Amino acid sequence: MSKVTKTNKETKKQALLSPKEKKAAKDAKKSAGVSIPIGAR
């Protein structure tokens, strides 16, 4: 059996956010301090 190669490869999807933007969003979320206290459930 021979291998079949795809002739029409899909193009790589562009990221919605750049790595720097992702890091900035993550840091902003961390610094916001939106956490639920353990006893508040």
N, C-alpha and C positions, 0 to 999 in steps of 0.2 A: 504494500500500500504506500502511496506517495502522500506527502504532506501537501495540504492545500493552503496557499497563502492568500490573505485578503488583499485585493487590489485597491479598494476604497477604504483606507484607514480613516477612522474618525479623528478629528482634530482634538487636541487636548483642551479640556474646558478651562477657561480663564477663571482664576480665583476671584471670589467676590471682594475679599480684602487682602491687601498685601500683608506680609508677615509683620511689618512694623505696625500696621493698623490693628491687626489681631492682638498684638501684645499690648497696645495702648488701650484697647477695649477691655482686655482682661484685667489690666492694672486698675482701670477706672471702676470696674465692677467690684474688684477686691476692696478698693479704698472706700467704696460707698458703704460697706458694712451692713448690707442687707442680709441679716441672718436672723433666724427664728430661735429664741432661747429654748433650751431643752424642756423646761417646765411649762412652756406655753402651749403644748399640744393638747 
